[in-house]
Amino acid sequence: TLKVTLQDNYAQKLALVKRAESLQNSTQWREATDELMELMEEWKKIGPVPREHNNEIWEQFNKARKRFFERKDANREQRKQHAEKHKLQRVERAHEFVKQLEEEIQEEKERLEDFKNSIQNITPGRKAEELRQHLEKLISQTENKIQHKQAKLEDARKQVAENPEGLVTDNSKEADA
């Protein structure tokens, strides 16, 4: 009879409501989404329920679904903001790395000038040649450091230009070794 069919449909939909409510606080986003979609499909296949329960049971079912999807959307937005924040931090670090290399190069150039000036101003004497050789060695080392840091700076600038996310690798410590 129709009354039995309506009651049977009501029982089936009530079971779907209970399952939807059990999923509404899930953090297994993909699995729960898939299952809630399946529940909706099942809901549509089940026939009508007694009129006095129709709106109430639909509202219960829909409320559970909406709660889950609102939480899912909020979680996605939170993850998106978190990713954006990290992206900005990477960009900032990349630019700081470039700036640090520029400053280190400038310091090395100033040191180089000091060594060259010192060679010009060596006072004649017993240790003059030894001092000249020492300064020439320092000049050579400093020129190599500058060359190495300038190559790293070019690479870092190229990476920043090609990759606005700022995924520059910081190997500055090995240059100072």
C-alpha positions in Angstrom: 0.0 0.0 0.0 0.9 3.6 -0.4 1.1 4.3 3.3 3.6 1.4 3.8 5.7 2.7 0.8 5.8 6.2 2.2 6.8 4.9 5.7 9.5 2.8 4.1 10.8 5.8 2.1 10.8 7.8 5.3 12.9 5.2 7.1 15.4 5.1 4.2 15.7 8.9 4.2 16.0 9.0 8.0 19.0 6.7 7.7 20.5 9.0 5.1 19.9 12.0 7.4 21.7 10.1 10.3 24.7 9.3 8.0 24.9 12.9 6.7 24.8 14.2 10.3 27.6 11.8 11.2 29.7 13.2 8.3 29.0 16.9 8.9 32.0 17.4 11.2 34.4 15.2 9.3 37.8 16.5 8.2 38.3 13.7 5.7 37.3 16.2 3.0 37.5 14.1 -0.1 36.0 10.9 1.3 33.1 12.8 3.1 32.4 14.9 0.0 32.2 11.7 -2.1 29.9 10.0 0.4 27.6 13.1 0.8 27.3 13.2 -3.0 26.3 9.5 -3.0 23.8 10.2 -0.2 22.3 12.9 -2.3 22.0 10.6 -5.3 20.3 8.0 -3.1 18.0 10.6 -1.6 16.8 11.5 -5.1 16.1 7.8 -6.0 14.0 7.2 -2.9 10.4 8.1 -3.4 8.2 10.5 -1.5 7.7 10.3 2.3 4.6 11.1 4.4 3.8 14.8 3.8 4.0 15.7 7.5 7.7 14.7 7.5 8.7 15.9 4.1 10.0 19.4 4.9 11.5 18.5 8.3 13.5 15.6 7.0 14.8 17.5 4.0 15.9 20.4 6.2 17.7 18.0 8.5 19.5 16.4 5.6 20.3 19.6 3.9 21.5 21.3 7.2 24.1 18.5 7.7 25.3 18.7 4.1 25.5 22.6 4.3 27.4 22.4 7.6 30.0 20.1 6.1 30.5 22.1 2.9 30.7 25.4 4.7 33.5 23.9 6.9 35.2 22.4 3.8 35.1 25.8 2.1 36.4 27.6 5.2 39.2 25.0 5.4 40.1 25.5 1.8 40.2 29.3 2.3 42.4 28.9 5.3 44.8 26.7 3.4 44.8 29.1 0.5 45.7 32.0 2.8 48.4 30.0 4.5 49.9 29.1 1.1 49.8 32.8 0.1 51.5 33.8 3.3 54.3 31.3 2.7 54.6 32.4 -0.9 55.1 36.0 0.2 57.7 34.9 2.8 59.6 33.0 0.1 59.6 36.1 -2.2 60.8 38.2 0.7 63.6 35.8 1.6 64.6 35.7 -2.1 64.9 39.5 -2.3 66.7 39.5 1.1 69.2 37.0 -0.3 69.9 39.1 -3.4 70.3 42.2 -1.2 72.6 40.3 1.2 74.8 39.2 -1.8 74.9 42.8 -3.1 76.1 44.0 0.3 78.7 41.3 0.6 80.1 42.1 -2.8 80.3 45.8 -1.9 82.2 44.9 1.3 84.6 42.7 -0.6 85.2 45.5 -3.2 85.9 48.0 -0.3 88.3 45.4 1.2 90.0 45.0 -2.2 90.5 48.8 -2.5 92.0 48.8 1.0 94.5 46.1 0.0 95.4 47.9 -3.2 96.0 51.1 -1.3 98.1 49.3 1.2 100.3 48.0 -1.5 100.8 51.5 -2.8 101.8 52.7 0.6 104.2 50.0 1.7 107.2 51.7 3.4 110.5 50.4 2.2 112.3 48.1 4.7 113.1 44.5 5.6 109.5 43.2 5.6 108.3 45.2 2.6 108.5 42.3 0.1 106.9 39.9 2.5 104.0 42.3 3.1 103.6 43.0 -0.6 103.3 39.2 -1.3 100.8 38.8 1.6 98.7 41.7 0.2 98.8 40.3 -3.3 97.6 37.0 -2.0 94.7 38.8 -0.2 93.9 40.8 -3.3 93.7 37.5 -5.4 91.5 35.8 -2.8 89.2 38.8 -2.6 88.9 39.1 -6.3 88.0 35.4 -6.4 85.4 35.9 -3.7 83.9 38.8 -5.6 83.8 36.8 -8.8 82.1 33.9 -7.0 79.6 36.1 -5.2 78.8 38.0 -8.5 78.0 34.7 -10.2 75.7 33.7 -7.3 74.1 37.1 -7.5 73.4 36.8 -11.2 71.9 33.3 -10.6 69.8 34.6 -7.7 68.5 37.6 -9.7 67.7 35.3 -12.6 65.8 32.9 -10.3 63.9 35.9 -8.8 63.0 37.2 -12.3 62.0 33.8 -13.6 60.2 32.6 -10.5 58.1 35.3 -8.8 57.4 32.8 -6.0 61.0 33.5 -4.9 62.2 29.9 -4.7 65.9 30.9 -4.5 68.3 28.6 -2.8 70.5 30.2 -0.2 74.0 28.9 -0.5 75.6 32.1 0.7 77.4 30.4 3.6 79.6 28.3 1.4 80.9 31.5 -0.3 82.2 32.8 3.0 84.1 29.6 3.8 
